[in-house]
Amino acid sequence: MQPPVPHLPVPSERQLRWHDLEFYGFLHFTVNTFTDKEWGYGDESPGVFNPTALDARQWARTAREAGMRGLILTAKHHDGFCLWPSRYTEHSVKNCPWKGGNGDVVREFVDACAEFDLQAGLYLSPWDRNHAEYGRPAYVEYYRNQLEELLTQYGEIFEVWFDGANGGDGYYGGARETRRIDAQTYYNFPALWALVRELQPNAILFSDAGPDIRWVGNEAGYASATCWAKMHPGGIAPGKVDDLNRLGWGEADGTEWRPAEVDVSIRPGWFHHPHEAPRPLDELFAIHDASIGRGCCLLLNLPPDRRGLIPDDDIARLREYRAALDARYGHDAAAGKPAAASETRGDAPVFAAANVTDGNTDTYWTVNDDTRAATLTVDLGEPTRVTAIRLEEYLPLGQRVEAFSVELRVWDQWLETAVGTTIGPRRLLTFPALKTDQVRIRIHRAQACPTLKRVSVYTA
Ligand code: FUL
C-alpha cells in the first residue's frame, strides 16, 4: 500500500529540523543595556559597553536548564554597535573598556552554546543608526560584509534573524537626520539570503515574511488559534493590520511552507532595564500554550543585565516555568496505549492507528485517499483524569486538517471537550479535567486524507 501523495506545500529538511526545536532563546544585549534604552540612536560611545562579569556560559546553562534547544544573540542591534571585532567598523567591542578592547561576545556566545549543546543563531540588524552610509548602496555592501564575517568565523549558525524595523531617524555618522528606505528593495534580500545559503546551508532564515519561517505578527507571545504553516509568497507591509493578521493565521491555501516563530520577551522590554521585572508564571504558561501549543516555535528573550548576566529573578522564574511544564506535560498517558480508528489506509498495518502512540515520530496513522473525516480512539485502559491533549500531523506529507474535536467517554457517551481547526506541527488543547478511559479525536474536515503521527494525553 502506497503512502498518500504529499499535499503541497511540504517543509524542507531544514524546516523539519527547525519544527523539532520548539523552544529557544533570544539574548538582547548591547550598548542599550548600559544606556537603559530599547533603541539606541547610534551615537553611543563604545566606551559605555562595560559588563563587569559577562559570562556566556551562564546564559547557555540557564537556557539549557529551561529546556531551550538554542539561543540567538543580537550581534548588532539598530544602534550599530558590534558585539564582535568586525574589520569593517570601529564601532564595536574593539573600542570598549570590556577586556581592554580584546573581547568578542559573539565568540564567547558560540563557544558557550557548543559546550551546553545548544544551537547558536545570530541577529544582525539591517537598520543601522550609526553608519554614515545607511540608506545608500555602500551600507548594503557593509551589511553583506558583516554577514559574511559572522557566517564564516563562528561555526555552524542555526538561524539568521533579519529584523523588520527599517529606517527612521538616527546618528548616521553625525548627520543626525531621518533616512527612509524601501525595505522591499534596498537591502536586496534575495542576494543576502543566497549568501546565507551558500555559507550556512543548514541555517533557517527568519524575516517578517520568511523565506524559511515567518514572524507571527505580534510581540505578545501569541499565535492565532487557527495557525497554518503555509503562506502565499510576497512581502509584508510594516504595520499593515491585514498583513499582521495574515502572519498570525497563515493561509489555508498558501503555496509556501512558512511556519511562524513567536518572539516575545520574558520582561516588558527586549533589553534589560533595572526597573523591570520578569513576567509572572501564568503569563509564561499562556505564552507556551499560545505559541508552542499552536504549532509555532517559541523564541523567548532573556536580556542580560549590566553585569553581562541573566538576572537571578529571571532564572528563578524560568525554573518555576520548567518545573510547571514538566509537571503538566512531562508524562504522556497515551504512550504505548492501544488505538483504533474508523478507517486505516488500505487496512495496512503500516498506517495503523497504533502509530500515534508508539513513540516513533516517523510512523503515522492515515486513511484512504478520498476520506476527509475520520475518528481515532486511544484506549487508556483505566479511568484517568484527563486535562489536556497534544496532536501532531505528519509534516512530510503536508498540513491537512482543517477542523477537529476531542471527545472523552463518560457513561458510554462521548462528551465533546475541545474543538479546534488547524493541527500542523502540533496542537495542544487544555480543558476542564474529566475522568475517562477513552479519548477520541474526531477529524471533521481536511484538505486531503488526514494524517496523525502522535497523540499525547496529559493528566496533571
Ligand atoms: C524588533 C526590534 O525593533 C526590537 O528592538 C527587537 O529587536 C525585536 C525582537 O524586533 O523589530
Boltz pocket constraint, residues with backbone or C-beta under 6 A from the ligand:
constraints:
  - pocket:
      binder: B
      contacts: [[A, 38], [A, 163], [A, 164], [A, 165], [A, 263], [A, 270]]
      max_distance: 6.0
